[in-house]
Amino acid sequence: MRKTFVFSIVLTALLFGSKVFAADIVSGQDIYINGTKTEISAINYNDNNYVKLRDIAKALNIEIIYDAETNTVSINTEKPYIEEKTKSIHIDGTSYSREDFSQKANPDIFNEAYTRDAYNAIRQSIVDIKEIAQNTDENGYNPNYTYAHLVDKKATMSNLSETIEAMKSVTASMFGYYNFGFGYEPTIKNLYQYPGYRICKIQIHKHFEPANKATDSFVAEISNLTDREKVKRIADYICDRVAYKNENVAGINKVFIGTPPVNAVCGTYADAFVYLCQRAEIPCISVVDDIHAWNEVYVDGEWLTTDISYYDVARTDEYLFPKNYPRADINKQKTNFAKELLVPGSTN
């Protein structure tokens, strides 16, 4: 007499991939969900039946989400099942980039935390930034692109490595029109084996769509200017819209669609400047110390310091490109690494 395995609404999950069976024996038992026979395969091991949670979710038409970073599975009974659109990725613990981009960078930027593998992973995404951004999903992932990646073997699930923390900070300094995410492909199934795996995901920041529309005409207007002329126009454009007021933090959308003057602090000026420089295809990063934020921008073959909140006071080039800037960069290693990612060899 054949045994019958009845599976009700109660779900029991096997997190497959974290356990390897000595012998995978396909169960001969029938599986029923709410009294209806269902075509789901099961593995019989030590007289227990194991089924894939994804198969159950599909049969019940409920959403299932795998979070590779935390190695957890979530079920949402209020949303329908969505078929996996891309093939699962299994990583092997090696770093990859289509070429060694780091060979063109200033070797002084590399150390135990700021590594060549990390540089290559981010630099390839920057080189291909337009290609990647054309077809990203809501999480900034382009399933049609083969990302370079870093595998830092010092990282664990509970303690990210110094390199990963450093690269998160580096990509944050480039945040603007483009959103840089130091993450991983959502289809990876064995991230728990290599928690130091990371790619650089880049997308046009969708949250800034109102600002994008509001600044389209300005970006087109300055498109034929030299980079130095563009920087001057961008600085004036921001200062015409923003007024410095301590403890007033305004976002990009408010800066460009709000009614001037928009009260804001130095960080708002710096963020808005990176945003418009990226739209104008001018290399630019944000720099911060304990109490202030400013920018470094690449103009006429060199990196120049630009402090838009200072410039807003006098509107002279002395404040736009100060020769004797009074503040000190407290993390020059990070700043130079970011500069080299945008313009290889520029800090030699």
Secondary structure as UniProt FT lines:
FT   STRAND          4..7
FT   TURN            16..17
FT   STRAND          25..26
FT   STRAND          30..33
FT   TURN            34..35
FT   STRAND          36..38
FT   STRAND          42..45
FT   TURN            46..47
FT   STRAND          48..52
FT   HELIX           53..60
FT   STRAND          63..67
FT   TURN            68..71
FT   STRAND          72..76
FT   TURN            77..78
FT   HELIX           101..104
FT   HELIX           107..109
FT   HELIX           116..127
FT   HELIX           129..133
FT   TURN            134..135
FT   TURN            138..139
FT   TURN            143..144
FT   STRAND          149..151
FT   TURN            153..154
FT   HELIX           162..172
FT   TURN            173..174
FT   STRAND          178..183
FT   TURN            186..187
FT   HELIX           191..193
FT   TURN            195..196
FT   STRAND          197..204
FT   HELIX           206..208
FT   HELIX           209..221
FT   TURN            222..224
FT   HELIX           227..241
FT   STRAND          242..244
FT   TURN            246..247
FT   HELIX           252..257
FT   STRAND          262..264
FT   HELIX           266..279
FT   TURN            280..281
FT   STRAND          284..288
FT   STRAND          293..299
FT   TURN            300..301
FT   STRAND          302..306
FT   HELIX           308..314
FT   HELIX           317..320
FT   TURN            330..331
FT   HELIX           332..342
FT   TURN            344..347
//
